[in-house]
Amino acid sequence: MDFTLIIGESVPYIYDTGKVLDDLGLVRDNNYLVVYIPPTNKAFVFGVEGRVNSGYEVLHYGPLPLLTSVTCTGYTGNNLSPPATGVIPPMNYCQSLLPPPPKLIPYPSGDLAQFMFYYEKADRLFQVRMFVRPKWIRTQIQIPPNSNQNMLNDNIVGVGYSGGFGRGYLEYVVFPGLIYGFLWGNDMVYGAFTGLDIIYGEYHVSLVTDLDILYEVLTHQLPSAWVVFPVVRVDTTVNDKWLKYYGFTGVDVPAPGTPKQQWINKVRGELPR
């Protein structure tokens, strides 16, 4: 299969320090994945032990989950609803969750019905790459839903503003126990039928807590893939889930040139026992 038909010119947001990613932009088995949290300068380091969905990483989701019952927000004050499911109205931006597409999970319930990648296992992790059609659709992720995490010089930006958003592409890691929300924007003067393709990795992972390995990964001495957790502040909901599933809120990333023992002495008490 020619994956360039899906991927196009989009490249992973993820940072690869040593051929850790495969042709789909997913982490290869038996490599390290780092999730970096900018507002706290902390990170979680996971060992990717295997991929549950190996061989079927591509999901043709269908139209964006835009329902006719939802009222979107107009860029010029004319608030419109989608005229049909998956059609984004002109000069409007719309909020949505990401329920499973019809017939993928026949009877989703609870949080899974709102977010198809929802799970509650500490030894599981999802990496998700979303490709939106048309490619000029504005994109933004909200963790948790209804929280604006896009800022420019301490000012809120995003899909509803003139900057601070992506177009046609999103990439993120899903932590256990969390639901993510999304904003989609159409700044054209005509409505558009939408489509969504997803490349995802459902990983079996182990949380790395060995201080020697952590230091070597976080100082780029060991090959790893890095992805930024797209928040400017850590919501209480997110922090609580980290404590519930991992027992801590991440480990400090050493500044360049920090001696190993100095860093170990600093972070030793942060790690779960």
C-alpha positions in Angstrom: 0.0 0.0 0.0 1.3 3.5 -0.8 1.1 5.3 2.5 2.0 8.6 0.8 -1.6 8.7 -0.3 -2.5 9.2 3.3 0.6 10.9 4.7 1.1 13.2 1.8 3.7 15.8 2.8 2.9 15.7 6.5 5.8 14.6 8.7 5.6 13.5 12.4 5.8 16.1 15.1 7.7 13.5 16.9 11.5 13.9 17.2 13.6 10.9 16.3 17.1 10.6 17.7 18.2 7.4 16.0 16.0 5.7 13.5 13.4 4.8 16.1 10.5 5.6 13.8 9.2 3.4 11.0 7.8 4.4 7.6 4.5 5.2 9.3 6.0 7.6 11.8 5.4 5.1 14.6 7.9 3.9 17.2 9.5 0.6 16.4 9.4 -2.3 18.9 12.0 -2.4 21.7 12.8 1.4 21.6 12.2 4.3 23.9 9.4 6.8 23.6 9.7 10.1 25.6 6.7 12.3 26.2 7.9 15.8 27.1 5.8 18.2 29.1 6.9 21.8 28.4 5.3 23.7 31.3 7.0 21.5 33.9 10.1 20.6 32.0 9.4 17.0 32.9 9.0 13.8 30.9 7.8 10.3 31.0 10.0 7.7 29.4 8.4 4.5 28.1 10.0 1.3 26.7 7.9 0.3 23.7 7.8 -3.5 24.0 5.4 -4.3 21.1 2.6 -2.9 18.9 -0.8 -4.5 19.4 -2.1 -3.4 16.0 1.0 -4.4 14.0 -0.1 -4.7 10.3 -3.3 -2.7 10.6 -2.1 0.7 11.8 -4.1 2.7 9.2 -7.7 3.5 10.0 -10.0 5.3 7.5 -12.2 7.0 10.0 -14.6 8.7 7.6 -16.1 12.2 8.0 -15.1 14.3 11.0 -17.6 13.7 13.8 -19.5 17.0 13.2 -23.2 16.6 14.0 -26.1 18.6 12.7 -27.3 19.1 16.3 -24.1 21.1 17.1 -23.9 24.9 16.7 -20.5 26.0 15.5 -19.0 29.5 16.1 -18.7 31.9 13.2 -15.6 33.9 12.5 -17.8 36.9 11.6 -20.6 36.2 14.0 -22.8 34.0 11.9 -23.0 30.8 13.9 -24.0 27.8 11.8 -24.7 24.1 12.3 -23.3 21.5 9.9 -25.9 21.0 7.2 -25.1 17.2 7.2 -23.0 15.0 9.3 -19.3 15.6 8.6 -19.8 18.8 6.7 -18.1 21.9 8.2 -20.0 25.1 7.5 -18.4 28.1 5.9 -16.5 30.6 8.0 -17.1 28.6 11.2 -15.2 26.5 13.7 -16.7 23.5 15.5 -15.9 21.5 18.6 -16.1 17.8 18.8 -14.9 14.7 20.6 -13.7 11.6 18.7 -16.2 8.7 19.2 -15.5 5.4 17.4 -16.7 5.4 13.8 -19.8 3.4 13.1 -19.4 -0.4 13.1 -15.8 -0.2 14.4 -16.8 -0.8 18.0 -20.5 -1.9 17.9 -21.7 -0.8 21.3 -19.2 1.7 22.9 -20.2 2.9 26.3 -19.0 5.4 28.8 -15.8 7.3 28.1 -15.0 5.1 25.1 -18.2 6.3 23.4 -16.7 9.8 23.5 -13.1 9.1 22.7 -12.2 6.0 20.7 -8.7 5.9 22.2 -9.8 5.9 25.8 -8.3 3.2 28.0 -7.4 2.5 31.6 -4.2 0.5 31.6 -0.8 1.7 32.8 1.0 -0.7 30.5 -0.7 0.6 27.3 -0.1 3.8 25.3 -1.4 5.2 22.1 0.4 7.3 19.5 -2.0 8.9 17.1 -1.5 10.7 13.8 -4.5 12.3 12.2 -4.8 13.4 8.6 -7.8 15.7 7.9 -9.3 16.4 4.5 -9.4 19.1 3.1 -5.9 19.8 4.2 -6.6 23.4 4.8 -9.0 22.6 7.7 -7.7 24.3 10.9 -6.9 21.8 13.7 -6.5 22.0 17.4 -6.4 19.6 20.3 -7.8 20.2 23.8 -6.6 18.2 26.8 -9.0 17.9 28.5 -11.9 19.0 26.3 -13.0 22.7 26.5 -9.5 23.8 27.7 -7.6 26.1 25.4 -3.9 25.1 25.5 -2.6 27.3 22.7 -0.9 30.5 23.7 1.2 33.2 22.2 3.1 35.4 24.6 0.6 34.7 27.4 -2.4 35.4 25.1 -4.9 32.7 24.0 -4.7 31.7 20.3 -6.0 28.8 18.4 -8.6 27.8 15.8 -10.9 30.7 16.7 -8.1 33.2 16.2 -5.8 34.2 13.3 -2.9 32.0 14.5 -2.0 29.2 16.9 -3.4 26.2 15.1 -2.4 23.6 12.6 -3.9 22.7 9.3 -4.9 19.2 8.2 -2.8 17.3 10.7 -2.6 16.5 14.4 -0.3 14.1 16.3 -0.4 13.2 20.0 0.1 10.5 22.6 -2.9 9.4 24.7 -2.4 8.9 28.4 -4.7 6.5 30.3 -7.9 7.7 31.9 -8.1 10.9 29.7 -10.5 12.1 27.1 -9.2 14.6 24.5 -11.3 17.2 22.6 -10.8 18.8 19.2 -11.6 22.0 17.3 -11.9 22.1 13.5 -12.0 25.4 11.6 -13.2 26.4 8.1 -12.0 29.8 7.1 -13.3 29.5 3.6 -16.5 31.1 2.3 -18.0 27.7 1.4 -18.8 24.6 3.4 -16.7 21.5 2.9 -17.2 17.7 3.1 -14.6 16.4 5.5 -12.6 13.2 5.9 -10.2 11.8 8.5 -7.6 9.1 8.2 -5.7 7.9 11.2 -2.3 6.2 11.6 -2.0 4.9 15.2 0.2 2.7 17.3 -1.3 0.9 20.3 1.8 0.0 22.3 2.5 -2.4 25.1 4.8 -0.2 27.2 6.8 -0.3 30.4 7.5 2.9 32.4 11.2 3.5 32.7 12.3 4.4 36.2 15.9 3.2 36.2 17.9 6.3 36.8 20.9 5.3 34.6 18.7 4.6 31.6 16.6 7.7 32.2 19.7 9.9 32.2 21.0 8.4 29.0 17.7 8.7 27.2 17.0 12.2 28.4 20.5 13.4 27.4 20.2 11.7 24.0 22.9 9.1 24.6 20.4 6.3 23.9 18.2 6.4 20.7 14.6 7.5 21.4 11.6 9.2 19.9 10.4 12.4 21.6 6.8 13.8 21.3 5.7 17.0 23.0 2.5 16.8 25.1 0.7 19.8 23.6 -0.2 21.8 26.7 0.9 25.1 28.2 -0.4 24.2 31.6 -1.2 20.9 33.2 -4.8 20.6 34.1 -5.7 19.1 37.5 -7.5 16.2 35.7 -4.4 15.3 33.8 -2.2 15.5 36.8 -4.5 13.3 38.8 -4.5 10.6 36.1 -0.7 10.6 36.0 -0.6 10.1 39.8 -3.2 7.3 39.6 -1.6 5.3 36.8 2.2 6.1 37.2 2.6 7.3 40.8 4.3 10.6 39.8 4.0 13.5 37.4 7.1 12.9 35.3 10.9 13.3 35.9 12.9 16.5 35.4 14.7 16.7 32.1 18.4 17.6 32.8 19.7 20.8 31.4 22.5 20.4 28.9 25.8 19.7 30.6 24.2 18.6 33.9 26.4 16.0 35.6 24.8 12.6 35.9 25.2 12.3 39.7 23.9 15.8 40.3 20.8 15.0 38.3 20.3 11.7 40.1 20.6 13.3 43.5 17.9 15.8 42.5 15.3 13.5 41.0 15.8 10.3 43.0 12.9 11.2 45.3 10.5 12.0 42.5 10.2 8.5 41.1 7.6 6.0 42.3 8.9 3.4 44.7 
